Amino acid sequence: MDSLRKYRTPTLAPVFDPGPFPECSGKKRSTCPPLFVDRSRVITRARTGVADNIVNATVRSVSKWEPRLLQPSAYPSAFRRLAWSSLAAQSAEQIALSAASLVAVLAFGAGTGGTGLLQAAQTLPFLLLSIPAGLLADRTASRPRLLAAAEALRVASLVVILVLAGLGLLSLPLLALLGFIGAVGTVSYSVTTPALVPSLVLREALPSANGRIELARTTAFAAGPALGGALVGWVGSGPAFGAAAGLSILAVVLLSGVREPARSKVPRRHPLTEVREGAAFVFRHPLLGPVFATQVAFNLAFFVLQAAYVPYAVHHLGLGAFGVGLTLAAYGIGLVVGALSAARIVSALPFGVVVGIGPLSGLASSLMMALTILLPWPPLAGLAFFVMGAGPVVWVVSTTTLRQTVTPARLLGRVSALNILTYGARPVGAALAALVGESYGSEACLLLAVLGFLIQALVIFGSPVPRLAHLPEVPA
């Protein structure tokens, strides 16, 4: 507990700080939002890269500003452009992924092995490039430019796909290679955006801001594949890839208007030294370390369940293609509902309780799915997927906010990269499901998933995180 004392919320007082609200500059203090910091000191906001000094002043109660912080109009234009660009970029990715899978099967006759190769190529950047992307995000002078460059690379890959398809030269290996290149943009967004957001919004607005970013991601995740499939089915693969390219171009245009406050320069060291510094910060941190371990266990268990579900639903629940799709759609609905509710949940409940919602939801969902072994009722499977979508989104928003709050600005990129690196557990979970399912059946995979979700719940609830009453204050 002694190691946590520096994270306890100190005596707080309102101070005047226009921060990312430029309309407050030069106006009366009573018309601008207060920011809560330690009453005993004057702070320079170097942590978020904002150079303005925060000076103690008498201001109105922050309760006047809390509703504003939850509304879109509360955010500066730079953040709004970032959120819209995220929606455009994530939608482009999902449409392109869906179109690529359909082209692989319909045009090239790919089977399980071929589509597996394609999916491996599209997810490999998360394993290979997360850490370099995080290091680059911490070193670059402009994170928005880094995002724009990565998204421009996706545009280039999609344009090349269109050209090769038009010339009749596109093949499955080329499609996989170009999918790998396009996924670089996804990795950059996933790593760099959480590192950029704290410099664009007030600390009090971080939960709702992260909720908006997550809402963009989940909306794209829920609607993108269906839209991509519909475009391929109605008008062909060319317009589908063209639509994805258009959305990526829109993301680049939106990012061109994002201005990041200047950050203090940090002397560069050997890349491995900087990577070790970021890893040591996470693994030795009393809050971030358990969060990292929980995410690894969650991703393993979730992909064991996901990999086993389709054959289980067909053979045990008696579902056809439409029924399987309907139960899986409940997951997307849960994602959107969770993202829409996350900011209000964070503001209504103790912070540690909010963090615990995700792991508990994962465990409850896996138990409901395992219950279908005894009660093969498809709506119960759909409910399990809905809970699996809604609860963990709250985890993403709350733990992202926690990570942004306790991490020094110079380490945000690398710490975000380690978070994305936990996605590497997903193919391991899928491979584990293949081994267990082949030997003992899909029912055994569901029980194995329950074990994995139980482990991740025990890890997080055995840590200090669920006991946090409030979002921790930044260490002095």
Buried (B, 14 or more C-beta within 10 A) or exposed (E): EEEEEBBEBBEBBBBBBBBBBEEBEEEEBEEBBBBBBBEEEEBEBEBBBBEEEBEBBEBBEBEEBBEBBBEEEBBBEBBBBBBBBBBBBBBBBBBBBBBBBBBBBEBBEBEEEBBEBBBBBBBBBBBBBBBBBBBBBBBBEBBBBBBBBBBBBBBBBBBBBBEBBEEEEBEBEBBBBBBBBBBBBBBBBBBBBBBBBBBBBBBBBBBBBBBBBBBBBBBBBBBBBBBBBEBBEEEBBBBBBBBBBBBBBBBBBBBEEBBBBEBEEEEEEEEEEBBEBBBEBBEEBBBBBBBBBBBBBBBBBBBBBBBBBBBBBBEBBEBEEEBBEBBBBBBBBBBBBBBBBBBEBBBEBBBBBBBBBBBBBBBBBBBBBBBBBEEBEBEBBBBBBBBBBBBBBBBBBBBBBBBBBBBEBBBBBBBBBBBBBBBBBBBBBBEBBBEBBEEEBBBBBBBBBBEBBBBBBBBBBEBBBBBBEEBBBBEE
